[in-house]
Structures are given as C-alpha cells and as structure tokens.
Amino acid sequence: MRPKTLRWAVVGMILAALVVGGCAKKQVRQGGEETPKVTVTPEKPTPPPAAKVVEKPQEAPPKPSEQPPPGETGAVEPAPKEPVKGAGLARETTPGLERIHFDFDKAVIRPDAQEILRRNAEFLQANPGVRIRIEGHCDERGTTEYNLALGERRAKAAFQYLMDLGVDPNRMSVVSYGEAVPLDPGHNEEAWAKNRRAEFVEVE
C-alpha cells in the first residue's frame, strides 16, 4: 500500500472511532438521564370549621300558677300533739256540707261518698267565702300513729276529689285526728263504721 493511502486510512479509522465514541457517549447521556423527581408535599388536612356557639337566651322563670298542684299547697295542718277527748258539735261537719265514710283500713273514696262530695263541691262553689278544714278520722282499732297517718290519707283523698271538681285548694286544709274524736263512742262494728269518716268544718 502506498504511504499516502495508508495515511488516509489511519486518519479515517481515527475519525470513525471518534464518531462512534461520541455517539455512544451521547446515547449514554440520553439514556442515563433520570426523570426529575417531583416531590409532592402532602397537604395538611383542613380543620373543620369551628361550630358556631349560639348562646341560648335564659328563659324567664315560670310564673306561679294561680292554683298550685296538689301536694304543694301547704294545706296539711299538723296532727294534734294530744288526743282530743270527745266528739262534740264543734268537731262535726258544717251545715250545708255532708261527712263521708270509708271502708275499714281504706282511704279510697267510695261511690256513695263521691255523690256526697259532688254536693259539697256545689255548696262551696255557691258560697265562695266559705273556707273549710277537712278532718280525717278512724275507728279505735290500730295504733295511734297508724290511725293518724290513715286519717290524713282519708282527708287528703277528700281534698283531692273536691279540687278535681273545681274547688279552689286555697280554700281547704286537711288535718288528721286519728281515733281521738269518735262520732260514736261504742266499741262495735256499727260504731266503728260511723267513726271511719271525713268531716268538713268551716273555718274563719
């Protein structure tokens, strides 16, 4: 081979090597490029809106009713500290009103007593100036303490019935005399039946 031709052959080989090397580097650079990472910062959770506090206006205290409910009238008078001796006209029912009677050891208003109480209510409504004390009584059987409690239940039962019929509770009070004021001083069933009663006495 001629020297000139050899020289050009060498130059050509060098150029070819440079071209191949350059392409390889370019491919490596292109293929090796990493896709830039995008860092996503998580959003902070948005707190829920604070509840709006609405202050409730204070309600005005309820007005007291004209007729207090039963049990809150303060109408129960204290039981007598000492037994009252004898019946006497002062302890009997006021004219225009009628006494009622109860079954043994009961404080339930009987059907016959219901009719009497209706008539008593009519009398009281026709005489608005009359105030009464309802007296509960028992027969002589049983202890003093038990009979005082039973007499009070009987008086309260009559009180409630009259109030349900429209009688103003402020015109009535109750008291129990237990066995202390018998209507009949006898010691038999006939006397006991009379003494299990409620009297209606006018008071000033």
Salt bridges, closest charged atoms under 4 A:
GLU59 OE2 - LYS56 NZ 3.81
GLU92 OE1 - ARG99 NH2 3.85
GLU98 OE2 - ARG119 NE 2.72
ASP103 OD1 - ARG110 NH1 2.94
ASP112 OD2 - ARG110 NH2 3.05
GLU115 OE1 - ARG118 NH1 3.29
GLU115 OE2 - ARG119 NH1 3.99
GLU135 OE2 - ARG91 NH1 3.79
GLU135 OE2 - ARG133 NH2 3.21
GLU135 OE1 - HIS137 NE2 3.44
ASP139 OD2 - ARG141 NH2 2.95
ASP139 OD2 - ARG196 NH1 3.26
GLU140 OE2 - HIS187 ND1 2.79
GLU152 OE2 - LYS156 NZ 3.01
ASP184 OD2 - LYS194 NZ 3.46
GLU189 OE1 - ARG141 NH2 3.85
GLU189 OE2 - ARG196 NH2 3.53
GLU199 OE2 - ARG99 NE 2.88
GLU199 OE2 - ARG197 NE 2.53
